[in-house]
Amino acid sequence: MGFGRAMAAVSGFVGGSVLAGLVVGVGVTPAVALAGFGTSSAIDAFSSLPEYIEVGELPSRNEVWAYRGGKPVHLADVFDRNREQLPYDRISDTLKHAAVDGEDKRFWHHGGVDATSLVRSVVSVAAKQGKGGSGGSTLTMQLVRNIKIEQASQLPAAEAEAAVAEATARTPQRKLEEIKLAIGLAKRYSKEEILTAYLNIAYFGDQTYGVQAAAQRYYGKDATDLSPAEAASLVAIVQWPERRDLSTPAHHRDNQARRDVILRAMHEQGHLSGRDLRTALASEPAEYVHLTAPQQGCASVVDGAQYFCEHAVQVARSLPQLGATQAERDEAWRTGGYRVQTTLDLDRNAQQKALLDRYDPAAEPALALGATFDSVEASTGRVLTMAQNTAYDRSAAAPRGSSSLNYAVDEASGDATGFQPGSTYKVFTLLAWLEAGRSPDTVVDGTRHEQRTWTQCGQTIDEPWNPRNDSPGQTGPYSVRAATAQSVNGAYVSMAAQLDLCDVRDVAERLGVHLATGGWVGANPAAILGTENIAPLTMASAYTAIANGGVRCDPVVVDEVVDRTGKDLGGQPETCRQVLSPVVAATAFEVMQGAFRGGTATGGQTADGMTLFGKTGTTDVADQVWLVGGTSRVVTAYWQGNTDGGKTNLRYVGNGQGGTYAGARASVWKQAQEAVNAAYPAG
């Protein structure tokens, strides 16, 4: 088709005046291009189109990090877009040459639009009535299109599909807008900035965006050092990712055909020697493609760390450093580019997960068995471990032994509703007793008896209660010290009857204790023996106040957040408060050592000889079993129990290791704490 006939065809499709504005805007010689067209109206039409578009912040993946061997290690990527942006100087020169030589060889010289290629493209589109045609888009125009696709995809789902279709429509109107916006981009940004933005935004198939993510996905390496064949194969994808991405060998042939065109273009432009060209052309994609699955989401992390990861991400997304409102924080997280350094000690977490898998198998046929270990650093509140016996699975058809529920945390954070802590809750009566100026050597009646009257918030109430002791032999007088070591219910009923139940409740609240479903614990007689559902992490955190001289720090799972510019935004604030007097804390710490010295945690003393304090807890029918304790440096909560409301007694179910679940409690906790003590020795 001659130029005049071509222009006539275009004129009939888009209108002469619009085409005139188009060619004037891109600098095609007016004497040739505008023959027969109304120049003034053409320029008006072209000028009415939007002129500028911002490159903006591209959605990128957020990285979650943990510690291994005391050093930060990558744990997972969490993203709406699998993208990691690279600056210009970190992108392989070979890759830059492949993109320019293969897609837009006059990139460094034109003003965003290549007039020669463009006219050919518009003619082609018009001839096919907007249903096809050749490309002709420069890298700058392709960047415009990708920005518009990115903007469209960020709209609500109901609007996004139509907006993406509009952004990708092969029509002269869409091409006109790309031209105008490309010219605007070329005025506002340098060539290096445009090329960098293009390589970071382009879609490379298989839910992979940008050259860095693409190089990691298809080659298992960074985009900083690619061979000519690797670079050309990546660029080959962008025109037709559905057929040319490297996610399957079925695409290799189509990719290689386009790759070879790009390689020859690189040679023609002087960016590839003849020898290197021959070597690259002789290679097969199968020789250099090494598919590497992205560690997307917390489900992909090392076994046992998934529950902590999910919780840490939830916390990170709510940090005030990300925005003034939750809506702003959600948008900031979606835009991404954050590096979140968590507090998780992968070594200790793995050791605890292995213990749970051995001694608390989630597939136990006799009951729906759950179990967790949660270790918390007393002086900081840093959560070091959050191990759980179940396999992490969010699917609706999760098999037995799998769950998405995080048993360690509150319902709002992990969907679990907590568990009765049993006698581990007695510590709050002990603390109230000591705060009232009473001695741990005071003798009280430990025999089972009915207690009718109580003091509740300064008022006398009549509420008969007669809980049984764990053993029929627990009768007669006990010192508070001995009653704590032996966990004598009758003695604690006697103690609570001499206190105000609201004081016991208030001590618990000061130490951060609350219901797993939300709200505060009650001030009723039964509550003193741990009848309300509380999360294991909450109990571990409460005990840290005793270990830390009366100072309790809120649990922390995020040490640091760094944004995409490298700016340190800080982490979760360490909120520490003096909730007990140092004397009360020290006395409680000393009294609670009795559990490991002939008390209910006998067998739990670690071989390292470190001073341990703690308390066991067992519900009435032993459907929930606990041991919470540790050193002055780290507290570990170990919980086992029925997770489906069942009442299977863990004292009578064998664990497959020569004992019962309840009977092995101290021994299993000991193994976990020994590993913790080795890494975090108490001073």
VMD Tcl script that draws the C-alpha trace (Angstrom):
set ca {
  {0.00 0.00 0.00}
  {1.45 3.43 -0.99}
  {1.72 6.22 1.59}
  {-1.20 8.20 0.17}
  {-3.51 5.19 0.10}
  {-2.39 4.25 3.59}
  {-3.20 7.70 4.89}
  {-6.58 7.55 3.25}
  {-7.31 4.24 4.93}
  {-6.33 5.67 8.28}
  {-8.31 8.81 7.58}
  {-11.42 6.80 6.93}
  {-11.01 4.96 10.22}
  {-9.87 7.63 12.67}
  {-10.65 10.85 10.89}
  {-8.19 13.10 9.05}
  {-8.07 15.77 11.70}
  {-7.11 13.33 14.48}
  {-4.40 11.77 12.35}
  {-3.06 15.20 11.53}
  {-2.78 16.01 15.21}
  {-1.10 12.67 15.75}
  {1.58 13.18 13.13}
  {2.20 16.77 14.14}
  {2.63 15.60 17.76}
  {5.26 13.04 16.79}
  {7.06 15.27 14.35}
  {6.20 13.67 10.99}
  {6.90 16.17 8.22}
  {3.76 18.28 7.92}
  {4.17 18.78 4.20}
  {3.81 15.05 3.63}
  {1.65 13.89 6.47}
  {-0.89 16.67 6.56}
  {-1.69 16.86 2.88}
  {-5.44 17.00 2.62}
  {-6.11 17.24 6.37}
  {-7.32 20.07 8.58}
  {-4.25 20.94 10.60}
  {-5.89 23.21 13.14}
  {-8.64 20.80 14.15}
  {-6.12 17.96 14.19}
  {-3.91 19.77 16.65}
  {-6.95 20.63 18.80}
  {-7.99 16.97 18.94}
  {-4.52 15.80 19.86}
  {-4.10 18.55 22.43}
  {-7.29 17.58 24.22}
  {-5.80 14.25 25.25}
  {-4.15 13.93 28.70}
  {-0.50 14.91 28.54}
  {1.14 13.42 31.63}
  {1.13 10.16 33.47}
  {3.15 9.38 36.58}
  {5.38 6.36 36.78}
  {4.46 6.27 40.47}
  {5.19 3.57 43.00}
  {4.84 0.12 41.50}
  {3.34 -2.59 43.67}
  {6.22 -4.74 44.86}
  {6.60 -7.71 47.11}
  {7.08 -7.34 50.83}
  {9.83 -9.43 52.36}
  {9.50 -11.15 55.72}
  {12.73 -12.03 57.53}
  {13.59 -14.10 60.59}
  {16.80 -15.17 62.34}
  {18.89 -18.29 61.89}
  {22.15 -18.75 63.71}
  {21.60 -15.29 65.16}
  {21.67 -13.69 61.71}
  {18.81 -12.28 59.59}
  {17.54 -14.66 56.92}
  {14.80 -14.33 54.32}
  {11.62 -16.13 55.32}
  {8.90 -15.27 52.81}
  {7.62 -12.84 50.21}
  {4.12 -11.48 50.61}
  {2.71 -9.61 47.64}
  {-0.13 -8.70 45.36}
  {2.52 -8.42 42.63}
  {5.62 -10.63 42.50}
  {7.97 -7.77 41.80}
  {11.26 -6.54 43.23}
  {12.38 -3.23 41.78}
  {16.00 -2.72 40.81}
  {17.78 0.59 40.24}
  {19.31 1.24 36.84}
  {22.85 0.38 37.87}
  {21.85 -3.04 39.19}
  {20.19 -4.17 35.98}
  {22.44 -6.18 33.67}
  {23.80 -4.11 30.76}
  {23.13 -7.10 28.54}
  {19.48 -6.99 29.56}
  {19.25 -3.27 28.84}
  {20.73 -3.83 25.37}
  {18.32 -6.70 24.74}
  {15.33 -4.53 25.64}
  {16.39 -1.55 23.53}
  {17.79 -3.44 20.55}
  {14.93 -5.90 20.45}
  {12.02 -3.58 21.18}
  {13.00 0.00 20.32}
  {16.39 0.43 18.65}
  {15.99 4.23 18.31}
  {15.05 4.56 22.01}
  {18.03 6.73 22.95}
  {17.34 9.24 20.17}
  {13.57 9.79 19.84}
  {11.30 11.83 22.08}
  {9.17 8.95 23.30}
  {7.61 8.14 19.94}
  {9.26 6.71 16.84}
  {7.36 8.36 13.99}
  {8.43 5.91 11.27}
  {7.35 2.83 13.17}
  {4.25 4.58 14.43}
  {2.76 5.46 11.08}
  {3.28 1.89 9.94}
  {1.54 0.68 13.11}
  {-1.46 3.03 12.83}
  {-1.95 2.07 9.19}
  {-1.91 -1.58 10.19}
  {-4.40 -1.08 13.00}
  {-6.72 0.97 10.82}
  {-6.58 -1.55 7.99}
  {-7.77 -4.22 10.39}
  {-10.49 -2.00 11.86}
  {-8.83 -2.00 15.30}
  {-8.81 -5.81 15.52}
  {-5.11 -6.39 15.04}
  {-2.16 -4.88 13.29}
  {1.52 -4.51 13.94}
  {3.06 -2.97 17.06}
  {5.15 0.12 16.55}
  {5.07 1.03 20.21}
  {8.29 2.36 21.65}
  {9.49 1.30 25.09}
  {8.12 4.58 26.38}
  {4.71 3.85 24.87}
  {4.81 0.33 26.28}
  {5.62 1.84 29.66}
  {2.54 4.06 29.36}
  {0.39 1.03 28.58}
  {1.83 -0.92 31.51}
  {1.26 1.99 33.88}
  {-2.38 2.19 32.76}
  {-2.78 -1.58 33.21}
  {-1.26 -1.30 36.66}
  {-3.59 1.55 37.56}
  {-6.57 -0.37 36.23}
  {-5.70 -3.50 38.18}
  {-5.71 -1.52 41.41}
  {-9.37 -0.60 41.00}
  {-12.13 -2.57 42.76}
  {-12.68 -5.97 41.18}
  {-15.97 -4.89 39.60}
  {-14.20 -2.11 37.69}
  {-10.74 -3.58 37.12}
  {-11.58 -6.00 34.30}
  {-13.17 -3.34 32.10}
  {-10.39 -0.86 32.86}
  {-7.69 -3.38 31.92}
  {-9.53 -4.19 28.69}
  {-9.68 -0.49 27.85}
  {-5.98 -0.03 28.62}
  {-5.05 -2.90 26.29}
  {-7.54 -2.25 23.48}
  {-5.88 -2.17 20.04}
  {-7.61 0.95 18.77}
  {-6.34 4.18 17.22}
  {-7.83 6.14 20.12}
  {-5.82 4.12 22.64}
  {-2.73 4.50 20.45}
  {-3.25 8.27 20.29}
  {-3.42 8.49 24.06}
  {-0.27 6.37 24.43}
  {1.53 8.68 22.05}
  {0.58 11.83 23.92}
  {1.44 10.34 27.30}
  {4.71 8.91 25.99}
  {5.75 12.34 24.80}
  {4.93 13.66 28.26}
  {6.97 10.93 29.93}
  {9.95 11.68 27.69}
  {9.82 15.31 28.78}
  {9.62 14.57 32.48}
  {11.96 11.60 32.87}
  {15.43 10.72 31.66}
  {15.99 7.81 29.29}
  {17.59 5.84 32.11}
  {14.56 6.41 34.32}
  {12.16 5.34 31.58}
  {14.12 2.19 30.76}
  {14.39 1.30 34.45}
  {10.67 1.82 34.99}
  {9.85 -0.28 31.92}
  {12.02 -3.19 33.03}
  {10.56 -3.04 36.53}
  {6.91 -2.87 35.49}
  {6.75 -5.24 32.52}
  {4.81 -8.48 32.90}
  {6.86 -11.62 32.31}
  {4.16 -14.24 32.63}
  {3.38 -16.72 35.40}
  {2.30 -13.92 37.78}
  {5.79 -12.40 37.62}
  {6.43 -8.68 37.22}
  {9.72 -6.92 36.53}
  {13.07 -8.31 35.44}
  {14.33 -9.15 38.92}
  {11.38 -11.37 39.80}
  {11.50 -12.86 36.30}
  {15.20 -13.71 36.55}
  {14.64 -15.26 39.95}
  {11.58 -17.19 38.78}
  {13.01 -18.59 35.55}
  {16.74 -18.74 36.25}
  {17.07 -18.82 40.02}
  {19.38 -15.79 39.90}
  {19.33 -12.01 40.01}
  {18.88 -9.76 36.99}
  {22.25 -8.13 37.64}
  {24.29 -10.67 35.70}
  {22.55 -12.38 32.80}
  {23.99 -14.05 29.73}
  {22.91 -12.77 26.30}
  {20.63 -15.77 25.82}
  {19.05 -15.32 29.25}
  {18.54 -11.60 28.74}
  {17.05 -12.03 25.27}
  {14.74 -14.81 26.47}
  {13.32 -12.50 29.15}
  {12.72 -9.67 26.71}
  {11.15 -12.17 24.30}
  {8.39 -12.79 26.81}
  {6.93 -9.29 27.06}
  {5.19 -9.18 23.69}
  {3.36 -12.47 24.23}
  {3.74 -13.82 27.79}
  {0.94 -16.36 27.36}
  {2.98 -18.19 24.72}
  {6.57 -17.21 25.45}
  {7.04 -17.24 29.20}
  {9.46 -19.87 30.46}
  {7.15 -21.52 32.97}
  {6.83 -24.64 30.85}
  {8.96 -26.38 28.16}
  {5.93 -26.11 25.89}
  {6.73 -22.39 25.51}
  {10.43 -22.78 24.82}
  {10.11 -23.02 21.06}
  {8.15 -19.79 20.70}
  {10.41 -18.04 23.17}
  {13.54 -19.17 21.35}
  {12.26 -17.92 18.00}
  {11.73 -14.41 19.35}
  {14.90 -14.62 21.46}
  {16.97 -15.25 18.34}
  {15.49 -12.17 16.63}
  {16.54 -10.09 19.63}
  {20.02 -11.62 19.72}
  {20.59 -10.76 16.05}
  {19.38 -7.21 16.71}
  {21.89 -6.93 19.55}
  {24.63 -8.04 17.19}
  {23.53 -5.56 14.51}
  {23.64 -2.73 17.06}
  {27.16 -3.67 18.11}
  {26.24 -5.01 21.51}
  {27.04 -8.65 20.82}
  {30.10 -10.06 19.09}
  {29.78 -12.61 16.33}
  {31.25 -15.29 18.55}
  {28.87 -14.52 21.40}
  {25.97 -14.44 18.95}
  {26.77 -17.92 17.68}
  {27.12 -19.24 21.21}
  {23.79 -17.74 22.28}
  {21.94 -18.95 19.17}
  {23.27 -22.46 19.72}
  {21.86 -22.63 23.26}
  {18.48 -24.07 24.16}
  {16.25 -22.50 26.83}
  {16.18 -25.82 28.67}
  {19.91 -25.40 29.29}
  {19.56 -22.21 31.31}
  {16.00 -22.27 32.62}
  {15.91 -23.31 36.27}
  {12.41 -22.70 37.56}
  {12.44 -21.41 41.12}
  {9.10 -21.09 42.87}
  {8.65 -17.75 44.63}
  {8.23 -18.00 48.38}
  {4.84 -16.38 48.13}
  {2.98 -16.00 51.34}
  {3.46 -17.58 54.72}
  {2.19 -20.96 53.53}
  {5.46 -21.37 51.60}
  {7.87 -20.90 54.50}
  {9.84 -23.58 56.31}
  {7.65 -26.04 58.16}
  {6.63 -24.81 61.58}
  {7.10 -21.09 60.91}
  {3.84 -20.50 59.04}
  {1.72 -19.52 62.02}
  {4.25 -17.02 63.31}
  {4.69 -15.59 59.81}
  {0.95 -15.01 59.37}
  {0.75 -13.33 62.77}
  {3.79 -11.12 62.08}
  {2.38 -10.01 58.72}
  {-0.89 -9.09 60.38}
  {0.98 -7.05 62.97}
  {3.22 -5.38 60.36}
  {0.21 -4.33 58.31}
  {-1.22 -2.49 61.29}
  {1.92 -0.57 62.30}
  {1.36 3.20 62.46}
  {4.59 3.76 60.51}
  {2.71 2.63 57.38}
  {-0.03 5.24 57.60}
  {-2.31 7.29 59.81}
  {-5.37 5.12 59.18}
  {-5.80 1.42 58.57}
  {-6.95 2.18 55.03}
  {-3.69 4.05 54.39}
  {-1.70 1.21 55.95}
  {-3.48 -1.36 53.80}
  {-2.70 0.66 50.68}
  {0.94 1.08 51.71}
  {1.28 -2.66 52.27}
  {-0.34 -3.41 48.92}
  {2.10 -1.06 47.21}
  {4.76 -3.01 49.04}
  {8.50 -2.87 48.97}
  {8.84 -3.33 52.73}
  {11.37 -5.54 54.45}
  {9.98 -6.79 57.75}
  {12.52 -8.21 60.18}
  {10.64 -10.36 62.66}
  {11.75 -11.70 66.02}
  {11.40 -15.38 65.05}
  {14.32 -17.64 65.95}
  {14.05 -20.31 63.28}
  {16.49 -22.66 65.01}
  {14.58 -22.76 68.29}
  {11.24 -22.81 66.49}
  {12.31 -25.81 64.41}
  {13.46 -27.65 67.53}
  {10.12 -27.05 69.21}
  {8.19 -28.04 66.10}
  {10.13 -31.32 65.98}
  {9.25 -31.99 69.62}
  {5.57 -31.35 68.94}
  {5.56 -33.58 65.89}
  {7.11 -36.37 67.97}
  {5.21 -36.05 71.25}
  {1.96 -34.36 70.14}
  {1.15 -35.75 66.66}
  {-1.66 -33.74 65.14}
  {-3.08 -36.83 63.44}
  {-3.71 -38.50 66.83}
  {-6.78 -40.70 66.18}
  {-8.16 -40.54 69.73}
  {-8.83 -36.79 69.73}
  {-8.42 -33.51 67.85}
  {-5.07 -32.80 69.48}
  {-3.54 -29.35 69.44}
  {-0.25 -28.27 70.98}
  {1.94 -25.19 70.97}
  {5.22 -23.88 72.24}
  {5.64 -20.13 72.66}
  {8.90 -18.67 73.98}
  {9.09 -14.99 74.94}
  {12.13 -12.94 75.93}
  {11.29 -11.46 79.32}
  {13.20 -8.18 79.12}
  {11.85 -7.14 75.70}
  {8.64 -9.07 74.99}
  {10.20 -10.42 71.78}
  {8.41 -13.58 70.70}
  {11.17 -16.04 69.83}
  {9.06 -19.05 68.87}
  {5.50 -19.92 67.94}
  {5.52 -23.62 67.11}
  {2.35 -25.65 66.59}
  {1.80 -29.36 66.07}
  {-0.62 -29.03 63.14}
  {0.32 -28.65 59.49}
  {-0.56 -25.22 58.12}
  {-3.41 -25.46 55.63}
  {-5.95 -22.77 54.75}
  {-8.00 -24.91 52.36}
  {-11.62 -25.75 53.11}
  {-10.80 -29.44 52.76}
  {-7.76 -29.45 55.05}
  {-6.93 -33.04 56.08}
  {-6.92 -34.23 59.66}
  {-3.93 -32.85 61.49}
  {-3.98 -29.64 59.46}
  {-5.37 -26.26 60.35}
  {-5.19 -22.57 59.58}
  {-6.05 -21.70 63.20}
  {-3.18 -20.24 65.17}
  {-3.73 -21.68 68.65}
  {-1.10 -19.43 70.22}
  {-2.87 -16.10 69.76}
  {-6.24 -14.42 70.20}
  {-9.23 -15.00 67.97}
  {-8.73 -11.62 66.30}
  {-5.24 -12.64 65.23}
  {-5.48 -16.36 64.55}
  {-9.17 -17.36 64.68}
  {-8.68 -19.72 67.64}
  {-10.67 -18.93 70.79}
  {-8.14 -19.86 73.46}
  {-8.16 -22.61 76.06}
  {-8.75 -22.96 79.80}
  {-5.35 -22.44 81.45}
  {-6.24 -24.43 84.57}
  {-3.87 -24.02 87.49}
  {-1.39 -21.88 85.54}
  {-3.89 -19.14 86.43}
  {-3.22 -19.66 90.16}
  {-0.18 -17.42 89.84}
  {-2.44 -14.36 89.88}
  {-3.92 -15.38 93.23}
  {-0.37 -15.91 94.50}
  {0.62 -12.42 93.34}
  {-2.46 -10.83 94.89}
  {-1.64 -12.70 98.11}
  {1.91 -11.31 98.13}
  {0.72 -7.79 97.22}
  {-1.59 -7.94 100.23}
  {1.52 -8.29 102.38}
  {0.97 -11.96 103.13}
  {3.76 -14.49 103.45}
  {4.34 -17.49 101.18}
  {4.97 -19.49 104.35}
  {1.52 -18.82 105.77}
  {-0.37 -22.08 106.28}
  {-3.85 -22.52 104.78}
  {-6.34 -25.37 104.62}
  {-5.75 -27.54 101.58}
  {-8.56 -30.00 102.15}
  {-11.41 -29.92 99.66}
  {-14.20 -27.88 101.14}
  {-17.16 -25.77 100.13}
  {-16.54 -22.05 100.29}
  {-19.74 -20.00 100.31}
  {-18.82 -16.38 100.92}
  {-16.34 -14.24 99.02}
  {-15.29 -10.63 98.72}
  {-15.87 -9.22 95.26}
  {-14.87 -5.61 94.62}
  {-15.40 -4.76 98.30}
  {-18.77 -6.51 98.53}
  {-19.55 -9.84 100.20}
  {-21.18 -12.29 97.84}
  {-22.72 -15.71 98.46}
  {-21.57 -18.17 95.79}
  {-21.01 -21.73 97.02}
  {-18.09 -23.47 95.32}
  {-16.46 -26.79 96.13}
  {-13.77 -27.71 93.58}
  {-12.04 -31.04 94.04}
  {-8.32 -31.45 94.48}
  {-6.31 -33.19 91.83}
  {-5.46 -36.02 94.22}
  {-7.48 -37.47 97.13}
  {-4.29 -37.33 99.20}
  {-4.18 -33.56 99.10}
  {-5.66 -32.83 102.50}
  {-4.77 -30.89 105.60}
  {-2.66 -27.77 106.09}
  {-0.30 -26.48 103.41}
  {2.00 -23.52 103.30}
  {1.28 -21.29 100.33}
  {4.72 -22.24 99.05}
  {3.95 -25.97 99.19}
  {0.41 -25.51 97.87}
  {1.85 -23.72 94.84}
  {4.43 -26.43 94.15}
  {1.82 -29.20 94.51}
  {-0.99 -27.17 92.88}
  {-3.52 -27.81 95.65}
  {-6.91 -26.43 94.65}
  {-8.32 -26.47 98.18}
  {-5.46 -24.32 99.45}
  {-6.01 -21.77 96.71}
  {-9.72 -21.62 97.50}
  {-8.70 -20.82 101.07}
  {-6.29 -18.13 99.87}
  {-8.81 -16.52 97.52}
  {-11.41 -16.44 100.30}
  {-9.06 -14.18 102.24}
  {-8.60 -11.82 99.27}
  {-10.83 -9.68 97.09}
  {-11.58 -11.54 93.86}
  {-11.32 -8.24 92.01}
  {-7.73 -7.89 93.22}
  {-6.90 -11.27 91.67}
  {-8.56 -10.17 88.45}
  {-6.77 -6.83 88.49}
  {-3.36 -8.48 88.89}
  {-4.11 -10.66 85.87}
  {-5.16 -7.65 83.83}
  {-2.03 -5.73 84.80}
  {0.01 -8.63 83.47}
  {-1.83 -8.41 80.15}
  {-4.24 -11.29 80.66}
  {-7.48 -11.10 78.71}
  {-9.95 -13.44 77.07}
  {-8.86 -14.86 73.73}
  {-12.20 -13.81 72.29}
  {-11.79 -10.25 73.58}
  {-12.59 -8.58 76.86}
  {-11.29 -9.06 80.37}
  {-11.35 -12.05 82.66}
  {-13.97 -12.38 85.35}
  {-13.79 -11.82 89.09}
  {-15.71 -14.92 90.15}
  {-14.59 -17.84 92.33}
  {-14.17 -20.35 89.49}
  {-11.91 -17.98 87.56}
  {-9.10 -18.39 90.10}
  {-8.57 -21.94 88.82}
  {-8.38 -20.90 85.19}
  {-11.82 -21.63 83.77}
  {-11.87 -18.92 81.08}
  {-10.30 -19.29 77.67}
  {-6.93 -17.58 77.26}
  {-4.34 -17.83 74.48}
  {-0.99 -19.52 75.22}
  {1.02 -16.46 74.13}
  {-0.95 -14.34 76.60}
  {0.01 -16.67 79.45}
  {3.66 -16.75 78.43}
  {3.72 -12.96 78.28}
  {2.11 -12.63 81.71}
  {4.76 -14.85 83.30}
  {7.55 -12.68 81.88}
  {6.66 -10.00 84.44}
  {7.69 -12.39 87.22}
  {10.90 -13.29 85.40}
  {11.76 -9.64 84.70}
  {11.57 -8.09 88.17}
  {7.94 -7.04 87.83}
  {8.34 -5.33 84.45}
  {6.18 -6.70 81.66}
  {6.72 -5.86 77.99}
  {3.92 -6.32 75.46}
  {4.64 -9.14 72.98}
  {6.71 -7.98 70.02}
  {7.00 -9.91 66.74}
  {8.46 -7.18 64.47}
  {11.94 -5.86 65.18}
  {12.26 -3.52 62.22}
  {10.58 -2.37 59.02}
  {12.58 -0.90 56.15}
  {10.77 0.75 53.24}
  {11.62 0.49 49.54}
  {14.00 3.44 49.76}
  {16.02 1.78 52.51}
  {14.63 4.04 55.23}
  {14.41 2.37 58.64}
  {10.87 2.88 59.94}
  {11.51 1.09 63.22}
  {9.54 -1.87 64.47}
  {6.87 -2.56 67.04}
  {7.42 -0.23 69.95}
  {8.64 -1.99 73.08}
  {5.95 -1.09 75.58}
  {7.22 -2.10 79.02}
  {5.58 -1.28 82.35}
  {6.31 -1.96 86.02}
  {3.26 -4.08 86.84}
  {4.57 -5.70 90.02}
  {6.90 -4.47 92.69}
  {10.38 -5.99 92.36}
  {9.94 -7.59 95.80}
  {6.66 -9.28 94.87}
  {8.08 -10.47 91.55}
  {11.22 -11.85 93.19}
  {9.21 -13.65 95.88}
  {6.87 -15.20 93.32}
  {9.86 -16.26 91.22}
  {11.37 -17.99 94.25}
  {8.11 -19.68 95.32}
  {7.42 -20.96 91.80}
  {10.74 -22.76 91.66}
  {9.09 -25.41 93.81}
  {7.22 -26.81 90.82}
  {10.52 -28.16 89.48}
  {11.79 -29.23 92.90}
  {9.47 -32.01 93.86}
  {6.32 -30.27 92.63}
  {4.02 -30.89 89.66}
  {6.77 -30.05 87.13}
  {9.22 -32.58 88.54}
  {11.27 -33.92 85.65}
  {11.28 -30.53 83.97}
  {14.54 -29.25 85.47}
  {16.98 -28.61 82.64}
  {20.38 -30.32 82.68}
  {22.15 -26.95 82.47}
  {21.25 -26.27 86.08}
  {19.68 -22.89 85.38}
  {17.17 -21.65 87.93}
  {13.66 -22.33 86.67}
  {10.28 -21.07 87.84}
  {6.88 -22.08 86.57}
  {3.48 -23.58 87.07}
  {1.59 -26.50 85.61}
  {-2.07 -26.39 84.70}
  {-4.60 -29.17 84.16}
  {-8.33 -28.72 83.69}
  {-10.88 -30.80 85.63}
  {-10.92 -33.68 83.16}
  {-7.39 -33.05 81.83}
  {-8.69 -32.12 78.40}
  {-6.26 -29.15 78.51}
  {-2.74 -29.50 79.92}
  {-0.18 -26.72 80.43}
  {3.29 -25.91 81.70}
  {4.34 -22.26 81.70}
  {7.74 -21.26 83.02}
  {11.35 -20.61 82.25}
  {14.35 -18.63 83.42}
  {14.79 -14.99 84.26}
  {15.52 -14.45 80.57}
  {13.02 -16.50 78.56}
  {9.58 -17.91 79.40}
  {8.12 -20.83 77.46}
  {4.45 -21.81 77.47}
  {3.63 -25.41 76.51}
  {-0.02 -26.20 75.92}
  {-1.70 -29.44 74.80}
  {-5.41 -30.00 74.48}
  {-8.60 -30.93 72.71}
  {-9.34 -28.37 70.00}
  {-12.88 -29.34 69.06}
  {-14.61 -29.03 72.43}
  {-13.98 -32.68 73.22}
  {-13.16 -33.83 76.74}
  {-10.70 -36.63 76.08}
  {-8.52 -37.01 79.17}
  {-4.86 -36.58 78.21}
  {-3.77 -38.52 81.26}
  {-5.13 -41.70 79.72}
  {-4.09 -41.39 76.08}
  {-0.70 -42.72 75.08}
  {1.54 -40.43 73.04}
  {3.30 -43.23 71.20}
  {6.55 -42.46 73.01}
  {6.11 -44.68 76.04}
  {3.95 -42.33 78.08}
  {0.76 -40.29 78.07}
  {0.35 -36.76 76.79}
  {-0.12 -35.32 80.25}
  {2.53 -37.52 81.80}
  {5.20 -36.40 79.32}
  {4.48 -32.70 79.80}
  {7.47 -31.85 82.02}
  {9.91 -33.95 79.99}
  {8.87 -32.41 76.68}
  {8.94 -28.87 78.09}
  {12.40 -29.58 79.52}
  {13.76 -30.49 76.07}
  {12.34 -27.30 74.58}
  {13.65 -25.09 77.36}
  {17.13 -26.64 77.30}
  {17.51 -25.56 73.68}
  {16.23 -22.09 74.55}
  {18.60 -21.81 77.51}
  {21.56 -22.77 75.33}
  {20.80 -19.89 72.97}
  {19.62 -17.41 75.60}
  {21.42 -18.23 78.86}
  {20.13 -16.46 81.94}
  {22.64 -14.16 83.59}
}
mol new
graphics top color blue
foreach p $ca { graphics top sphere $p radius 0.5 }
foreach p [lrange $ca 0 end-1] q [lrange $ca 1 end] { graphics top cylinder $p $q radius 0.2 }
display resetview
